[in-house]
Amino acid sequence: MTVGDYSQWTAGMRSQGRIGKPLTPQAKSGYLKVPRAFFRDLHEWEWIPQRFNPAHALRTPRSVQALMGPDPRVIADDIWASSCGPG
């Protein structure tokens, strides 16, 4: 999916130049969180029988979770040294 797919209103996204760009890993995870909560609630309220586990069936794929992890950056030695000692 890309930004703007299945959206009726894209005016704000166009002005920022985001239309057509790939979704972030956090957005992909969010798209899975909504139906997961929906089916969990349906099971909890006993509106449908429990035939599957939404937490398992609709979990965020490992490949997407890996992209959501920390994003380390290189810190220059002079900046690192000035923050570590008296000075």
C-alpha positions, 0 to 999 in steps of 0.5 A: 500500500501507498499513502493515499490508497483507499482514501477519499480526502487526499488534499492535505497529503498532496500539499505535503507531497506524500501521495504515492509513497510507501506506508511507514512500518508503523502505519502498516502495523496500525492497519492491522491493529484495528481489525485485530481489536475489532475481532477481539471485541466480537469474541469478547462480547460473544457476538461471533464464535471463537474460531480463530485467535485475532492476536495470532492471525492478524499480528504484525509480520516479523519483517515489518516489526524489524523495520520498526525497531531502533534506528541507531546513528553514528555520533561523531567522536568529538561530540561523544567525548564532550558529553561524557567527561568534565569539560 
